[in-house]
Amino acid sequence: MFELVMVMTIVAIVAAIGLPSFKYVTASNRISSEINGLLADMRFARTEAIKEGLPVTMCASSDGATCIGSTNGGSWTSGWIIFSDPSSNQTVPTGGVPLRIQPSLSASYNYSTDTLTDTSNNTYAVTFNRQGFGTSLPTTTANVTLILQSTPSNNAWMRCLAITPVGQLTIQKHLTGAC
């Protein structure tokens, strides 16, 4: 009996040490998966623009059919759509069908506390032109950075997706308050 109690004590100590690190691993992997999904969709939009020879827009969307617009403050958490945008007005053409629809992060990953926001709160859509350049960024000389974080906020789990005006897409870890 004494040996059984000792084994159970050792198992309890190992579990108490290991479980907090397991939480970090699962949260970090979930955040990485979500940001990699966003990166894949951005690359898909850029590739489609080059392939079709037409502008392609990727925008925040809560209904899977229309863009949210700038009044939402740059939140991408509610999901996004990708569509051909021949008029470059960041509006799904009449009768147009989105090329890809991404539901909200909470619906996709069953975790409602993750948020995906733009650092400047004014980028709700990115349009790639036929050369693959990001033509609808707020300025033509600055990068746009989307930050994905969970609640409570933890810099070790945060990821940033930077988009340059020339269409370069990079993911970075959020370190010491900046990407």
PyMOL commands that set and color helices and strands:
alter all, ss='L'
color gray80, all
select helices_A, chain A and resi 2-52+70-72+105-109
alter helices_A, ss='H'
color red, helices_A
select strands_A, chain A and resi 56-60+80-84+100-102+115-118+125-128+144-149+159-163+169-173
alter strands_A, ss='S'
color yellow, strands_A
deselect
rebuild
show_as cartoon
